[in-house]
Structure formats: C-alpha cells, structure tokens
C-alpha cells in the first residue's frame, strides 16, 4: 500500500512525542541543536542512497512508495526515514538522561564531574 511507510514513520514520531513533554526531553524545543545533530547523518545517508540507486545497487518499488522522488531518485519515504529515526533516537536518549538525573541522589557527583 503506497503511503504505508510514511504512516509508520508518523507512528514512530507520535509514540515518542510524549517524551518531549512528560520527560522533558527538550529535543523539539531546541530546533537549532536538532538541525545541527540531524544534518551530518542526513547528508551522508542521502548521498549514500542516491549513489547506490544510481549505480543500481538497490531501488525502491513504486508499488510501495507514494511515487515522489527527490533529487538523485531518492524516494520521499527514505528522506523521511533519515529524519524520523534520528529524532526518535534523540528523544529517547534525552528522556533516559532525564530519568537517570531524577534518580540520582542530591549532591552525588556523577562519573566525569
């Protein structure tokens, strides 16, 4: 079904969105930091995909994508994947850090302090 993968990516964002508010992950609240964190992997993997598609190493079925191709014949779904999965990872990482900081006894130094 075309669009199924985009729905899956939306579900990933929706499932991790509460981490921003309930556990104060502060990922979306710092958009410049988010962009800086996403940019390197987004560029590297986008170029990687475009080269692999151009060389015929892999391709994407038009039956399973919405059909919107970005420069380099990269499907929209692939670009969205390169954004969504790192965002979900950052939300999870920051949320775990928040929980660990809350559990640390007051006045106790952490390793590396």
C-alpha positions in Angstrom: 0.0 0.0 0.0 1.5 3.3 -1.0 1.9 5.6 2.0 2.1 2.7 4.5 5.8 3.5 5.3 5.0 7.2 5.8 2.3 6.1 8.3 4.8 4.0 10.1 7.2 7.0 10.4 4.3 9.1 11.7 3.5 6.5 14.3 7.2 6.5 15.4 7.0 10.2 15.9 3.7 10.0 17.7 4.9 7.3 20.0 8.0 9.2 21.1 6.3 12.7 21.2 5.2 12.3 24.8 8.9 12.0 25.8 9.2 15.7 24.8 6.5 16.8 27.3 6.3 14.2 30.1 10.0 13.6 30.5 11.2 17.0 29.2 13.5 15.6 26.5 13.8 19.1 25.1 14.5 17.9 21.5 11.9 19.9 19.7 12.4 22.9 22.0 15.9 23.4 20.7 15.4 23.4 16.9 18.9 24.7 16.0 20.6 22.0 18.0 18.2 19.4 16.4 19.1 20.6 12.9 22.8 20.5 13.7 22.5 17.0 15.1 20.5 15.8 12.1 22.4 17.4 9.3 25.5 15.2 9.1 23.7 11.9 9.0 21.0 13.3 6.7 23.6 14.4 4.2 25.7 11.3 4.4 22.9 8.8 4.1 21.0 10.8 1.4 24.1 10.9 -0.8 24.8 7.2 0.0 21.3 6.3 -1.1 21.4 8.5 -4.2 24.8 6.9 -5.3 23.5 3.4 -4.6 20.4 4.0 -6.6 22.3 5.5 -9.5 24.7 2.5 -9.5 21.9 0.0 -9.4 22.8 -1.4 -6.0 19.3 -1.0 -4.8 16.0 0.5 -5.7 12.5 1.1 -4.3 9.3 -0.4 -5.6 6.8 2.2 -6.9 4.1 -0.2 -5.6 5.2 0.5 -2.0 6.1 4.2 -2.2 4.0 7.3 -2.8 6.0 8.0 -6.0 7.6 11.3 -5.1 11.2 11.2 -5.9 13.7 13.7 -4.6 16.9 14.6 -6.4 19.0 11.5 -7.0 15.9 9.4 -7.4 15.6 9.1 -3.6 12.0 8.4 -2.6 10.4 10.7 -0.1 10.0 7.8 2.3 13.7 7.3 2.5 14.3 11.0 3.3 11.6 10.9 5.9 13.3 7.9 7.5 16.6 9.8 7.7 14.8 12.5 9.7 12.4 10.5 11.8 14.6 7.7 13.2 17.3 10.0 14.5 14.7 12.3 16.1 13.1 9.3 17.8 16.5 8.2 19.0 17.4 11.7 20.3 14.0 11.9 22.1 14.7 8.5 23.7 18.2 9.4 24.7 17.3 12.7 26.3 14.3 11.1 28.1 16.5 8.4 29.6 19.0 11.1 30.7 16.2 13.0 32.4 15.1 9.8 34.2 18.6 9.0 35.3 19.2 12.5 36.6 16.0 12.4 38.6 17.0 9.1 40.2 20.5 10.4 41.2 20.6 11.3 44.9 21.0 15.0 45.6 24.6 16.2 46.0 26.1 13.0 44.4 28.7 13.6 41.7 28.5 11.7 38.5 31.4 10.0 36.8 33.4 12.6 35.0 32.3 15.5 37.2 
